[in-house]
């Protein structure tokens, strides 16, 4: 959501036009790039990245910031289904359709071409998109997906693959992309909105993505040797210039997707959740005022004041909305970038890898780097003193808890969906720190026994059109890496 602190000449012109229904320069490419006689790799990559930026922010981040309990519904609105944990299959049609019908089709076009540079980038982004699908739905079409053309088999109703096996294939796919990029000529230019054709940075992204994939397995199928080998090789996203992000200029036609989506509707009516505010206050965390805007009236004027999760329709709120805190300009704005992977995320992964597997990194140093880099991005000072106050160290469980909480905090306002995903993974049998500690149970929740969502439902369109779709799940089911 936030604006990246580096200059990018090219800016995105695609996604807000999609919201308004306007035609874009890439509509023809998106219809069927595999059969287009005029499609260029540059056009297809631009199209895929435009759709990806929209999907991550408008479909994923805005779909998860309530379940990650960064925000809650605010004064002046009636609590919605998502806040009560009511989900319908149609709620997830947009994400599923955009991933399969738009992005993955474009990326397949790149992967079938002769350019090693475009093929390598296409492989990495394909793995990125499929990982997101598995992390939300579990078993998904993979081996037979995007195979509707006759030359691809003419498969209109693809089978579903086991989620764990898909993850194994994605790790291989990342390796293939890295192999191609290592020898590819520099032939990508301004059509690459993320790195402007810098293949060395795409290699850093690929290594970082592979680390994310491997670490996601840490509680159910540890890959210690693979992680140690990967970390020993280095070459990850390490600083602000390496961050994988989609930039937006903020002008009409190039606005942040979440902002554009909300403003096209009823606007941003969400308030700070006390589930997050209480933790930040307890830690005396100076990032509190970076994530949220202060109240402008009342007893708490100029302070951050949240609302307990999901209580708007269950408690009498007589004060005006200006007595409470909403999102800050850093967290919500027209020129905010969409982050695919951040440097602080990767440093947290490296800290966890070192703590679990004894990699070449020092886990305490990597943990401190993660916090420092998030502070720096937010423009907040005092990271060294704050990190020292956290008392990182001791047992593995204590280290993992510290990493979990700080990683969740750092995803606020930037990578909310990844924040929700990681609360599920770190909420493990030995430490239910989120579901039996940090999270607040919404009074009007439809889930019994203080349960919390841990998966998305299969979309209605998929279950209607694909006879191979499995039986519908509940949102309390778990994907394979969750326990």
C-alpha positions, 0 to 999 in steps of 0.5 A: 500500500505504501509509496516506495522510496525510489524513483521509477520513470515508468508508471502503471496505467492499467488497473484503475481503468479495469475498475471503471470498465475502460479499455486499456492498451493491453485488453487485446493481449489479455483476451488471448495472448497465445493466439495473438499474431501481434503480441509482444513479450513487452506488452504481455509482461506489462499486462501480467504485472498490471493485473498482478499489482491489482490482484495483490492489493485489491483482491488479497490485501484488502481481503485479509487486513480484517482477518489479520486484525489490523483493522475493524469496521468503523463508526457509521457502518453496519458490520459486514460479513467478512468481519463476522467470518461469513464467507460465500464462494462468490467472494473469491471469484475475482481473485481466482479468475484474475489469477488463472484467466489473466495473469497465468495465461500471460505468464504462460505466453512468456514461458513458451517464448524463446527469450530466456529473460522473459521466460525466467521472469515468467517462471518466477512470477508464475511460482509467486501466483501459484503459491498464493493460490495454494496458501489460500485454497489448498489443493488447486489445478496446476499440472493441467491448468491453463491448458485449454488450447488444442496444442496444450491438450484442450483441457477445459476442466483441469484436475486438482493437484495435491497442494504439497506436490504443487509446492514441490513443483514451484520450488523446481520452477523457481530454480528453472527461472533462476537458471535461465536468468543467470545466462539471459541477455538484458533484453527487458526494459520499461515494460518491467514495472518492478525492476526495469529490466534489471535481471540481477534484481529478479535473481534476488527476488527468485532466491527470496521467493524460494526461501519463502516457499521453503520456510512455509514448510517449516512446521510440517515438512522441514527442508533444513538442508535446502534452506542452509544451501540457499542461504549459503549462496546469498543474493537475496532482497536485502535493502530498499533498492531490491524491494519487489514493488509495483509503483503508482503515480497517484494520478487518474489511471495510475492509482493504488488499486486498494485506494482506487477500489475503495474510493470508487465505492464508499471509501475507507471506513475502517478503523484501527483494531485494538488487537494490533493497537494493544500490542503496539502500545504494550511494546511501546512501539513507535510505529503505531503512529506510522500505521494509523492516523490520530484522533482529531477530536475528543479526549484522545485527540492527537492519539491513536485510539482503536476499536475492539475487533468486530464490536461496532454493532455490539457496543454503543458508540456515541462518540463521532468517528473523529474520536478514533483512528483510521489508516495513515497516509503511509498505509492508504493513498493514491500513490502507494506502491504494491509490495510483492516482497519486501526487504524486511520480509526476507530478513525475517525469513533469514532470521527464522531460518537461522534460528531453526536450521543454523544457517550461515546467518546470525539469527539475532542480527537478521532479526534486528535487520528486519526490524530496522528495515521496516522502521526505515521504510516507515520513516521511524527512528529508534529501531536499535533501542526498540529491538533491544527491548524485545529481549530476543533470544533464549529457546527456539519457541521464544525466538519464533514467537518474537519473529512472529509478532514482529513480522505480523506488525511489519506487514501492517499497511504494506503486505496485509495478506502475507501478514495474515498467512504468517499468523496462521503458520506461526500459530503452532501447537506449541504456541497459539500466540495469535488465536489464543492471545493476540487476536480478539474474537468478534462478538458477532462471529458465526464461528463457534468456540472462538475459531478463526478463519484459516482458508478461503472457500473455492469460488462459485464459478469454479465449482459451477464450471469444473466438475473436477472441483473438490467438495466445498470446504469451510473457512476453518479448514487448513492448508497443508502447511498449517497446523 
